[in-house]
Protein backbone atom coordinates (compact mmCIF):
# COMPACT_ATOMS: atom_id res chain seq x y z
CA UNK A 1 0.00 0.00 0.00
CA UNK A 2 2.90 2.33 0.72
CA UNK A 3 4.15 1.79 -2.81
CA UNK A 4 0.87 3.11 -4.21
CA UNK A 5 1.17 6.31 -2.21
CA UNK A 6 4.81 6.80 -3.20
CA UNK A 7 3.94 6.36 -6.87
CA UNK A 8 1.03 8.79 -6.41
CA UNK A 9 3.48 11.40 -5.09
CA UNK A 10 5.67 10.83 -8.17
CA UNK A 11 2.58 11.33 -10.35
CA UNK A 12 1.84 14.65 -8.65
CA UNK A 13 5.43 15.73 -9.23
CA UNK A 14 5.09 14.79 -12.91
CA UNK A 15 1.98 16.94 -13.22
CA UNK A 16 3.87 19.84 -11.64
CA UNK A 17 6.65 19.26 -14.19
CA UNK A 18 4.11 19.44 -17.03
CA UNK A 19 3.00 22.89 -15.86
CA UNK A 20 6.58 24.06 -15.44
CA UNK A 21 7.62 22.86 -18.89
CA UNK A 22 4.57 24.50 -20.51
CA UNK A 23 5.69 27.80 -19.00
CA UNK A 24 9.21 27.25 -20.37
CA UNK A 25 7.73 26.19 -23.75
CA UNK A 26 9.72 22.97 -23.74
CA UNK A 27 7.48 20.57 -25.64
CA UNK A 28 9.88 17.61 -25.34
CA UNK A 29 9.77 18.06 -21.56
CA UNK A 30 5.98 18.32 -21.64
CA UNK A 31 5.73 15.09 -23.64
CA UNK A 32 8.14 13.22 -21.37
CA UNK A 33 6.48 14.46 -18.17
CA UNK A 34 3.03 13.73 -19.61
CA UNK A 35 3.98 10.18 -20.52
CA UNK A 36 5.51 9.69 -17.08
CA UNK A 37 2.39 11.06 -15.40
CA UNK A 38 0.19 8.66 -17.38
CA UNK A 39 2.30 5.61 -16.57
CA UNK A 40 2.87 6.41 -12.89
CA UNK A 41 -0.75 7.51 -12.49
CA UNK A 42 -2.04 4.24 -13.90
CA UNK A 43 0.20 2.17 -11.64
CA UNK A 44 -0.61 4.21 -8.54
CA UNK A 45 -4.37 3.92 -9.10
CA UNK A 46 -4.08 0.22 -9.94
CA UNK A 47 -1.97 -0.47 -6.86
CA UNK A 48 -4.27 1.45 -4.53
CA UNK A 49 -7.30 -0.28 -6.06
CA UNK A 50 -5.72 -3.71 -5.66
CA UNK A 51 -4.74 -3.07 -2.03
CA UNK A 52 -7.63 -0.93 -0.71
CA UNK A 53 -10.79 -1.28 -2.78
CA UNK A 54 -10.74 -4.86 -4.06
CA UNK A 55 -10.58 -6.48 -0.57
CA UNK A 56 -13.75 -4.61 0.42
CA UNK A 57 -15.79 -6.49 -2.20
CA UNK A 58 -14.38 -9.94 -1.60
CA UNK A 59 -16.30 -12.35 0.56
N, C-alpha and C positions, 0 to 999 in steps of 0.2 A: 504494500500500500504506500510505503514511503517513496518507492520508485515513481509511482504515478504522480505524487505531488512534486517531486524534483523535476520530472519531465514537464509538468505543467508550468513550473517556474521558468524553465528554459523556453517554453512556448511564449510566455509573456515577454521575455527578453527579446525573442525573435520579432514579435509584433512591435516592440519599441524600436528595434533596429530598422524595421520597414519604414516607420514614420521618419526616423532620422535620415535614412538614405533617400527618401522622397524629397526632404528638404535640401539635401546636398545634390539632388538630381543625378544620383548614381543608379542607373537602371540595372546594371549588373548586380549591385548590392541589393537592390529591391527584389530582384528575381531570386537570388540566393537566399535571402532572409525569408521571402515568401514561401519558397519550397521547404525550407527548414521548419517554418511555422506550421505548414500543413502536415509534414511528417511527424514532428514532435507532438503536435496537437492531436493527431489521430492516435498515436500510441499512448498519450496521457489519458485521453478519454476512454480508450479501450481497456487500459490497465485499471483505471478507477471503476469502470463498469464491472470488470471481471472480479474485482476484489470487494466492492461495496454493494452494488446493486443486484448482481446475479444471485448471491447467497440469500437475499431476502425473498426470492421467488421460488427457491428450492424447497422441497418438502423435507 
